[in-house]
Amino acid sequence: MRINAAVFEKLGTPFDVAEVSIDSPGPGEVLVRIVASGVCHTDAIARDGDMPFPPPGVLGHEGAGVVVAVGPGVAGVSEGDKVVIGWPWCGQCRNCLDGQPRYCLQLGPLVLAGGRADGSTALRRLDGSPLHSHFFGQSSFATYSICAASSLVPVAADAPIEILGPLACGIGTGAGAVLNVLRPFAGSSLVVYGAGAVGLSAVMAARLTGATTIIAVDRLPSRLSLARELGATETIDVSSAGADPVTAVQEICGGPADFSLECTGVIPVVRQAADSVGMRGTCVLIGGAPAGAAFSLDHMSTLWGKRVIGILGGEGRSVSLIGTLIALHRQGRFPYDKLVTSFPLESVNDALEASHAGDVVKPVLRMPE
């Protein structure tokens, strides 16, 4: 079957929207007509070689759409169902069986190998030459995607499918870190480094907890203004030379914060986030840094009861996390739609550039009808 997809030919090169062919779904697989796919920082670092996905291929990992065909052995979804495509998982390793599929022991190959678990790819050029597929199990910068049925999250028929894709990664990562892992206690303080899609989602989630001090740190006044609108009680603008956010956090909190979230993937900011919490405080790393990046911490202050942890995708199961965020949005308590700006598939390069420049918070590619 012929589809349109945004193909990157070599590392660091722009995407080129082209007609390609896609397989029919095999055992356990589903063919989804993509309605929209979020554009994430992870797509950019994969294109640029800082995450090891092989070119040429198709990226995109925040897809949502409608099931159009199911392969043998598929249960739980049917043709016509609206779905969000969650992360792939093997379902058999100890972490999957322990209810933590985000940490599936096969996650690396499933999201970055460039094909199915058996090494085959679902995408080809029209001349038959292969294109790498299955980025995060979906490669959804395309009008159709082949993915495992087990990764799908069915949603209601009246759900706004055109904005649901980012719940599977960027939006879910920030919100899930707060709701599933940190669970701020009454009267606690929390500081978010980076007021992009991930950080602002963490701010919105924190507003749903007992935290009474919610601080957003960024260098763009427009994003800090949005952070205040979405629930930040304080903001710190680090755009001026010599600005010290750690000192500012301690002045606001009267000492170290209870929780910090590093959402930028910028290595110097990791140290700032860690230094913003003290004894029994927790610093969470959720930003996407380049592969191989390293950071250092002060040993003594970390030893005194500080926790520094990494969180993938907001933890938990896709069905429960995405379902919860959809319900909260419907209730008006999680207005993540305020982050979204739509672009046509043909403008994928513009969407990435606008995100990088800070002109938009969460670009979403809308597929042609």
TASUL-V967328 format. One record per pair of residues at least 24 apart in sequence whose ideal C-beta (glycine too) atoms are under 6 Angstrom apart, sorted by the first residue. I is the first residue (numbers start at 1). GAP is how many residues later the second one is. D is the distance in whole Angstrom. If there is no record, write none. Layout:
BEGIN
I_GAP_D ; I_GAP_D
END
This chain:
BEGIN
3_139_6 ; 3_140_5 ; 3_141_5 ; 4_139_5 ; 5_53_5 ; 5_137_4 ; 6_135_4 ; 6_342_5 ; 7_49_6 ; 7_51_6 ; 8_39_5 ; 8_47_6 ; 9_47_5 ; 10_45_5 ; 11_38_4 ; 11_44_6 ; 12_36_5 ; 14_335_5 ; 15_333_5 ; 15_334_6 ; 17_328_6 ; 17_329_5 ; 20_103_6 ; 20_105_6 ; 21_103_5 ; 22_100_6 ; 22_101_6 ; 22_122_5 ; 23_99_5 ; 23_123_6 ; 25_44_5 ; 25_46_4 ; 25_121_6 ; 26_45_5 ; 27_44_5 ; 27_45_5 ; 27_46_5 ; 28_45_5 ; 28_120_6 ; 28_121_6 ; 29_42_4 ; 29_117_6 ; 30_37_6 ; 30_40_5 ; 30_119_5 ; 31_37_5 ; 31_38_4 ; 31_115_6 ; 32_33_5 ; 32_35_6 ; 32_113_5 ; 33_32_5 ; 33_33_5 ; 33_35_5 ; 33_111_6 ; 34_29_5 ; 34_31_4 ; 34_106_5 ; 34_109_6 ; 34_111_6 ; 34_333_5 ; 35_29_6 ; 35_30_4 ; 35_126_5 ; 35_127_6 ; 36_126_5 ; 36_129_6 ; 36_328_5 ; 36_330_5 ; 37_25_5 ; 37_26_4 ; 37_103_4 ; 37_104_6 ; 37_128_5 ; 37_328_5 ; 38_24_3 ; 38_127_5 ; 38_128_4 ; 38_326_5 ; 39_312_5 ; 39_324_4 ; 40_129_6 ; 40_130_5 ; 41_247_5 ; 42_246_5 ; 44_308_6 ; 45_243_6 ; 50_240_4 ; 50_241_6 ; 51_240_6 ; 52_60_6 ; 53_59_5 ; 53_82_6 ; 54_60_5 ; 54_78_5 ; 56_75_6 ; 57_57_6 ; 57_74_5 ; 57_75_3 ; 58_65_6 ; 58_81_4 ; 58_83_6 ; 58_84_6 ; 59_76_5 ; 59_82_5 ; 60_79_6 ; 60_80_4 ; 60_81_3 ; 61_74_6 ; 61_75_3 ; 61_77_6 ; 61_108_6 ; 62_103_4 ; 62_104_5 ; 62_106_5 ; 62_107_5 ; 63_75_5 ; 63_77_3 ; 63_82_6 ; 63_102_5 ; 64_97_5 ; 64_100_4 ; 64_101_4 ; 74_75_4 ; 77_72_6 ; 77_75_5 ; 77_77_6 ; 81_73_5 ; 82_73_5 ; 82_77_6 ; 82_79_5 ; 83_69_4 ; 83_71_5 ; 84_69_4 ; 84_80_5 ; 84_84_5 ; 84_238_6 ; 85_53_5 ; 85_62_5 ; 85_66_6 ; 86_65_5 ; 86_67_5 ; 86_82_5 ; 86_232_3 ; 87_226_6 ; 88_49_3 ; 88_60_6 ; 88_63_5 ; 102_210_5 ; 102_211_4 ; 102_213_5 ; 110_27_6 ; 111_25_5 ; 122_24_4 ; 143_224_5 ; 153_165_5 ; 153_166_5 ; 153_169_5 ; 163_174_6 ; 163_177_5 ; 166_196_6 ; 167_155_5 ; 167_158_5 ; 170_27_4 ; 170_28_5 ; 171_30_5 ; 171_165_5 ; 172_142_4 ; 172_149_5 ; 173_25_5 ; 173_113_6 ; 173_140_5 ; 173_141_5 ; 174_24_4 ; 174_27_3 ; 174_28_4 ; 175_26_5 ; 175_30_4 ; 175_150_6 ; 176_138_2 ; 176_139_6 ; 176_145_5 ; 177_107_5 ; 177_109_5 ; 177_134_5 ; 177_137_6 ; 178_24_5 ; 178_27_4 ; 178_28_5 ; 179_26_5 ; 180_134_6 ; 180_135_5 ; 180_136_5 ; 181_130_6 ; 181_134_6 ; 182_77_5 ; 184_25_4 ; 184_27_4 ; 185_25_6 ; 186_24_4 ; 187_25_5 ; 188_70_4 ; 189_24_4 ; 189_64_5 ; 189_68_4 ; 189_69_5 ; 190_24_6 ; 190_69_4 ; 191_24_4 ; 191_58_5 ; 191_66_5 ; 191_69_5 ; 191_85_5 ; 192_24_5 ; 192_69_5 ; 193_24_5 ; 193_69_5 ; 193_70_6 ; 193_71_6 ; 193_76_5 ; 193_80_5 ; 194_69_4 ; 194_70_4 ; 195_28_4 ; 195_32_5 ; 197_142_5 ; 197_164_5 ; 197_165_4 ; 198_65_4 ; 199_64_4 ; 200_30_6 ; 200_139_6 ; 202_59_5 ; 203_24_5 ; 203_27_5 ; 203_28_5 ; 203_29_5 ; 204_26_5 ; 204_27_6 ; 204_130_5 ; 207_24_3 ; 217_28_5 ; 220_138_5 ; 245_27_6 ; 246_26_5 ; 246_29_5 ; 246_30_5 ; 249_27_5 ; 256_25_6 ; 262_25_5 ; 263_24_5 ; 265_24_4 ; 267_26_6 ; 267_28_5 ; 270_25_5 ; 274_34_6 ; 279_25_5 ; 279_26_4 ; 280_25_5 ; 281_25_6 ; 282_25_5 ; 283_25_5 ; 284_25_6 ; 284_27_6 ; 285_25_5 ; 286_25_5 ; 340_24_5 ; 342_24_5
END
